[in-house]
Amino acid sequence: MKNLVVKLGAAAIAATVMATGAWAASAYPKNQPREQDWSFAGPFGMYDQAQLQRGLKIYAENCSACHALSRVNFRNLADLGYSDEQIKAFAANYEVEDGPDDFGDMFFRPATAADAFPSPFPNQEAARAANGGAYPPDLSLIAKARAPIRGFPAFVIDPFRNYAENGPDYIYSLLTGYKDEVPEDVSVPEGLWYNPYFASGTALAMAPPLFEGMHEFDDGTEATVSNMAKDVAAFLMWTAEPHMDERKQLGFRVMVFLLIFAALLYLSKKQVWARVEH
C-alpha cells in the first residue's frame, strides 16, 4: 500500500510539472551541439594561448557591448601572455564606477588591472530595456552553465573518453547555427532568430553576432565565422576554468607519484614477506 501511495504521488507530481510546462526545456536544444577538436580536450590538453588572445579580441570588440564578464579581472589576462603594461593599457579603455568621493557622489574612472570587466549596463532592468526584454547573460561562467545534458548512450560513454567540452561545443554550435529557413513545424515570434542549437527554445533575441571578416588578427588567422566562434568559445572556457592547465599538470604529477608509490609498496611487501615461510 505504501509503495502504491508513493507511485501515485510521483505520478501526480509528474503530471503537474508537465501540465505547467516545467519540463518543456528538456526538448531543447533541438539539435545537439556539434563536437569540435579543442586543444584543451583530454587529460593532457592545454589552452592555446594564441586562440585565447583572439577570443579576448572578439569579446572586447563584439560581445562586450551586451554581455558582462564580471568574474574576470584584467590582471587575469597575464595568463594569456600579456605583460603588465599591456594589461594596464587594455584596462584603461574601460570605465568603472567608484566612490563615493568627498561629497558623497559616485564617479567613473579608467579601469585598472585590479578591476573586473565592467558590465555594459548599470542594472538588469536597463539591460532588458536595451535588448527588447531579453537579458544578456554574464559570460564569465557560461561555458560551464550552458553545457546541455547529453542523452543515452553519450552520458555513459563520455566519462570513459574524458569528454567535458560540451559547454564550448554548445557555444560554437549556437554561434554558427543560425538558420534562415525555419521548419514548418516551428513558430518564431517576430524579432527573434531561429537557432536549433539554443538551449531554451527554438529562437532567441540575439541576432547573429559574427560575420565573415569582421575582425583582423595579428597572427593572420582568417576571420571566418567558424574560426571566430571557436576562438571565443575557447576564451569563454578559459574564463570559466582559468586554472585547468595547472589542474591537469598537478593531476599528472599525482598519478605518477601514486604509481611509483604503489610500485615501492609492492617491492617492500615482496622483500618483507620473502623471508617468511608460508
SEVEXVO-571090 format. One record per atom (N, C-alpha, C, O): residue in one letter; x, y, z. Coordinates in steps of 0.1 Angstrom, whole numbers, plus 5000, padded with zeros to 4 digits. Each point is the difference from the previous one (the first is absolute). Layout:
BEGIN
AXYZ...
//
This chain:
BEGIN
M500849885000M499250125000M500950135000M499750094993K501349905015K500950125001K500750024987K500150124995N500349784998N500750024987N499050054990N500450084991L498349885010L499050054990L499850155002L499850074991V500149975022V499950145003V501150084995V499850114994V501449845007V501250074995V500050014985V500350114995K499349794998K499950004986K499050104995K500250074990L498649925017L498950094996L500450155002L499750094992G501049935019G500550145003G501050054989G500050114996A500949805001A501050034989A499350034987A500450094993A498649835004A499350024987A499350135000A499950074990A499549975022A499350135001A500950114998A499750104994I501549895013I501050114998I500450014986I500150124995A500249774998A500450004986A499050074992A500350084991A498449885011A498950064992A499950155002A499850074990T500449975022T500050155003T501150074993T499850114994V501449845007V501250064994V499850014985V500350104994M499249795000M499850004985M498950104996M500150074990A498949945019A498950094997A500450145000A499550094993T501449955016T500550135002T501150044990T500450114999G500049794993G501050034990G501450005006G501050044993A499249915019A501350015007A501049914993A501250025002W498449884991W500949914993W500250034985W500749934993A498750185003A500150044986A501450024996A500449974988A500450085021A501450034996A500849884997A501150004994S498449885010S500849884998S500049964985S500849924996A498350144996A499949974986A501150084992A500149994988Y500650105019Y501050094994Y501449975005Y500149965012P500950064981P500050054986P499449904990P500149885002K499450184987K499349914990K501149914993K499749894997N501450175001N501249934994N501149995011N500350105007Q500349784995Q501049995009Q501350084995Q500250004988P500650065022P501250074996P500949914992P500149885002R500650184988R500949934992R501450005007R500550105003E500149784998E501249985007E501250064991E500049974988Q500950105019Q501150064993Q501349955006Q500049955011D501150074982D501349975005D500550125008D500250114994W500149875018W500550105009W501449975005W500349895003S500650214998S501349985004S500149965015S500949935004F498050115004F500049975014F499249875003F499849975012A499849954978A499349885002A500949895005A501250004997G498249915011G500749885005G500950035012G500150125004P500549785002P500750025013P501350084998P500650055009F499949954978F501350074998F499850134991F501050064997G497849975001G499750124991G500350135008G499850015012M500750094981M500350135006M499450114991M499749984988Y500150145018Y499450114993Y501150054989Y501249995003D498250054986D500850064990D500050155002D499050074998Q502249995006Q500050145005Q499650094988Q499450105003A501149874985A499650094989A498550004997A499550104997Q499949785005Q498649994998Q499250085011Q499050074997L501549935015L499450075011L500150154997L499150085003Q502049974992Q500250144997Q499150044989Q499450115001R500449814989R499050034990R498650015006R499250084996G500549825013G498750005006G499750125008G498950065000L502149995007L499950135008L499750114991L499250095003K501549924985K499850114991K498550004995K499450104999I500149784998I498649994995I499150045011I499050084998Y501249885015Y499150045011Y500150155001Y499050075001A502249995000A500250145003A499450094989A499450105003E500749864984E499550084989E498649974996E499450074992N500049825013N498749964995N499149975011N499050065002C501349845006C499149945011C499850105011C498950005006S502150084998S500050085012S499050114999S499650075010A499849964978A499050104998A498749965008A499250095003C500649784999C498849955006C500249925012C499350005010H501849924990H500349905010H501150045010H501050054996A498749935016A501050035011A501049885001A499749894995L501450145012L501049905003L500550035014L501250025003S497849985007S500350065013S500949925009S500450055010R499849824987R500849925009R501549994995R500749925005V499650164985V501450004995V500650145002V499450104996N501749905011N500850125002N501050024988N500549914994F499850225004F500950034989F501449945002F500649954991R499850045022R501349945003R500149854997R501049954998N497849995001N500049854996N500549984985N500349894997L499750224996L500449994986L501549974998L500549974990A500250045021A501449955000A500149864996A501049964995D498049965009D500049864996D500049984985D500349894995L499250214998L499949994985L501350054993L500150014988G500950035020G501350044995G500250154999G501050044994Y498250045012Y500150144999Y500950055011Y500049955011S500750164987S500950065010S499250095008S498850044997D501850015014D499350095009D499650134993D498950055002E502050004990E499850124992E498849994991E499250084998Q500849804995Q498949984990Q498749985008Q498950054995I501149895016I498749995008I499550135005I498950034999K502150065005K499650135005K499450084989K499050075001A501649924987A499550084988A498649954996A499250074996F500749795004F498749944996F498950045010F498950044996A501449965017A499050035011A499650154999A498850035002A502150064994A499750144999A499050034990A499450115000N500349804991N498950024990N498649995006N499150044993Y500849915019Y498749985007Y499950105011Y501050055006E497849984997E499750095012E499249925010E499149924997V501350105016V499249935011V499550115010V500650105001E498349865005E499550095010E500749995013E500349895004D500050225003D500850005012D499350105009D499150084997G501449935016G499550105009G499549935012G500149885003P499250205006P499750154998P501350095002P500949965007D499050154987D501150105002D499750085012D499149975008D501750144994D499850085012D498750065002D499650045011F499649974978F498750065000F498949905001F498850034999G501649845002G499049895000G499549964987G499049924999D501650124990D499549974987D500949884994D501249995002M498149934990M500749904992M500650064988M499450104994F501749855001F500650054988F500649894992F500249885005F500250154982F500649904991F501450034998F500450125000R500449784999R501550014998R500549894991R499349904998P501850124995P500649894992P500249885008P500550015012A499349874983A500249885007A501549975002A500850054992T499549885018T501449965002T500149845000T498949944998A502350015003A500149854999A499349935011A499649894998A500150185013A499449935012A498550004998A499349925007D500150154983D498650004998D499549884992D500849954992A497950025009A499449904992A499450074987A499850125000F500049804990F499450054988F498650065004F499249935006P500650204991P498750065004P498849954991P500249974988S498750045018S498849964992S499650124991S500250115004P499349864984P499650114991P498750075004P499750104995F499649845015F498850065005F500050025015F500749925007P498750194998P500150035015P499249895008P500349985012N498749964982N499249905008N499349914990N500050034988Q499349875017Q499349904992Q498850074992Q499849964989E499650135018E498850064993E500450084988E499450004990A501850075011A500550084989A500449914989A499850034988A500849855015A500449914990A498849944993A500049994987R498949985020R498849954993R499450114991R499549974989A500550155016A499450114993A500750024986A499450044990A501949945011A500850034988A500049884990A500550014989N499049875016N500049884991N498649944998N499949884999G499150215001G498749954997G499449915010G499249914997G501250105016G499549925011G500949885003G499849935010A501150034981A500949895002A501250055008A500650114998Y499949805011Y501150045009Y501349934995Y500049875001P501050204994P501249934995P500849955012P500350075009P499949804992P500649945012P501550045001P500750034990D499849975022D501450025003D500749884994D499649885002L501550144991L500749894993L501249945008L500649914995S499650135018S501149965007S500049845001S501149944999L497850015005L499949855002L499149934990L499549895002I500250184987I499149954990I500349864994I499249924997A502150065002A500549874994A499749885010A499949894995K499950145017K499649905010K498549995002K499449905002A500050224998A498650015002A499149954988A498949955002R501750074986R499249964988R500749874994R500550004989A499449895019A500549874995A498949915000A499749935010P499650064979P498849914999P500249865004P501049944997I498050005010I500149865004I499949914988I499150024992R501949895007R500049914988R499249885003R500149945011G499250014980G499149885002G500849874999G501250004998F498149905004F500549864999F500449974985F499250034992P501949915005P501049945010P501250105003P500949965006A499050164988A501150105002A500450025014A501250005003F497850025006F500450035014F500749885007F500650025010V499249864984V500749885006V501449994994V500949975008I499350074980I501349984993I500950125003I501249985001D498250145001D500850125002D501149995011D501150044998P498649915014P501049995010P501249914996P501150035005F498649874987F501149914997F500950064989F501249975000R498350124992R500950074990R500350145005R500650084992N499149955021N500450135006N499550124992N500750104999Y498049894997Y499450114992Y499450095010Y499049975007A501450164993A499550105009A499950134992A500050115007E499949894980E500050124992E498650044995E499950074990N499149875016N498650034994N499750155001N499150054993G501450025017G499850155001G500550074988G499350074994P502049925003P500650074988P499349954987P499850084991D499949795009D499349954988D498750074998D499650034989Y499749995022Y498750075000Y500150144995Y499350054991I501750025014I500250144996I500450014986I499450084992Y501549835003Y500450004986Y498749974991Y499850074990S499549835014S498849964992S499050114999S499450034990L500450045022L499050115000L500450124991L499250054992L502149995009L500550114992L500049974985L499950094992T500249795004T500149964986T498749944995T499949954989G499150045020G498849924997G498850084996G498949944999Y501250194998Y498850074996Y499549964986Y500849984991K497950005008K499449954987K499150114995K499150055007D501049974979D499150094994D498649934997D499050065000E501149814997E498849934997E499449935013E500749935007V498150114996V499349945012V499149894997V499250014990P501049875016P499149894997P498550035002P499750095008E499549854985E498650035000E499349975014E499150075003D501549845005D499449975012D500550095012D499749975011V501150134985V500650095010V499550144998V499950054989S499650015022S499550144999S501050095007S500449985012V500150124981V501050095005V499350145002V499650064990P500349995022P499450135002P500750114993P501349994998E498150124999E500650114993E501150065009E499850025012G501350014982G501150065008G501049905005G501050045006L498749834993L500949895005L500649934988L499650024988W501549915015W500849934990W500049855002W500249955011Y499549984978Y499949855001Y501449945002Y500950034992N499349895018N501249935002N499849865006N499650005012P500549894981P499749875006P500949955011P499849905006Y501350184996Y501049965011Y499750085013Y500749975010F498450124990F499750085012F499449905011F499149924997A501450105015A499749905011A498650035007A499649925007S499850204990S498850035007S498850024990S498950055005G501249914983G498950014991G500549994985G501249954998T498050094993T500549994986T500450134994T500550014989A499350105019A500450134995A500550095012A499649975011L501250124986L500650095010L500050144995L500050034988A500250065022A500050154997A501350054994A500050104993M501149825009M501350054995M500149974985M499849894995A500450214997A500249994986A501349934997A500950005009P499349944979P501449944998P501150105002P500050104994P500949875016P501050105004P501350004992P500750105000L499549804992L501249984992L499850014985L499149934995F501850144998F499950014986F501449984994F501050045007E499149914981E501349974994E500850134999E499550114996G501849885009G500950124998G499850115010G500550114997M498749885013M499750115009M501150035009M500050115006H501049814996H501250025008H501349984992H500049924991E501050145014E501449984994E500949955012E500050065010F500749834987F500849945011F501550024996F500449994989D500450045021D501450034998D500849884995D501050014993D498549875011D500749884996D499649954986D500449894995G498750184998G499649974986G498949904999G499649964989T499850005023T498949904999T498850064992T499650115002E499949814989E498850044992E498850025009E499749915008A499650204990A498950045009A498749944994A499150074996T500849805003T498849934996T499149995012T500450015011V498349974987V499049995011V500449885008V499950005012S500549894982S500449885007S501250025009S500049965011N501050104983N501350035008N499750095012N500449985011M498850134986M499750095011M499249945011M500250025012A498849904984A499149935010A500949915008A499749995012K501249944982K500849905008K501050085009K500249965011D500350154984D500950085009D499350065012D500549995011V498350064987V499450065011V499449905010V499950025012A499849864983A499549895008A501249955009A499849975012A501450024982A501149965008A500350115010A500449965012F499550164985F500350115010F499049995011F500450025012L498349954985L499050005011L500249875008L499650005012M501049904982M500449885009M501150045009M500049955012W500950134984W501050055009W499550095011W500449985012T498750114985T499450085010T499249925011T500050035012A499449854983A499349925010A500949915008A499749965011E501550004983E500949915007E501550044996E500749944993P499750185013P501350054997P501249925004P501150014995H498749905015H501149935006H500049854995H500649915006M498850074982M499949864995M501449944997M500249885003D500650204991D501449954997D500749965012D500649895000E499450195011E500749975012E499449875007E500749925005R497950074994R499349895006R500549874993R500249905006K499950104981K500449884992K501449965003K500449895001Q500550225000Q501449975003Q500249945013Q500749915002L498550155008L500149945014L499549865000L500549915007G498450074986G499449865000G500949904994G500149895005F500750154984F500949914994F501149975010F500549885001R500150225006R501049975010R499549915011R500849925005V498050104999V499449925011V499949854996V500449915007M499250074980M499849874995M501449934999M500149885003V500950194992V501349955000V500549965014V500649895002F499250205007F500449975014F499349875005F500749925007L498050074991L499349895005L500549874994L500149895006L500250114981L500549884993L501449965006L500249885003I500750224999I501349975006I499849955014I500749905004F498450165004F499849965013F499449865001F500449925009A498750054982A499449865000A501149904996A500049895006A500950144985A501149914997A500949985011A500449895003L499950225005L500949985012L499349925010L500749925007L498050104995L499349925010L500049854996L500249925009Y499650054979Y500149874995Y501349935002Y500149895005L501050184992L501349955001L500449985015L500749915004S498850195005S500249995014S499349875006S500649935008K498250054987K499249895005K500849874996K500149905008K500450094979K500749884996K501249985008K500449895003Q500350225001Q501349995007Q499749955014Q500749925006V498250135000V499749975014V499549855001V500549935009W498650044983W499449865001W500949894993W499649885001A501450164992A500949904994A500649915010A500349884997R500050175015R500749925010R499049925009R500449935009V498350094989V499049935008V499649884993V499650004988E500449895019E499549874994E498550005000E499350045009H500249914980H498549994998H499649865002H498849974999
//
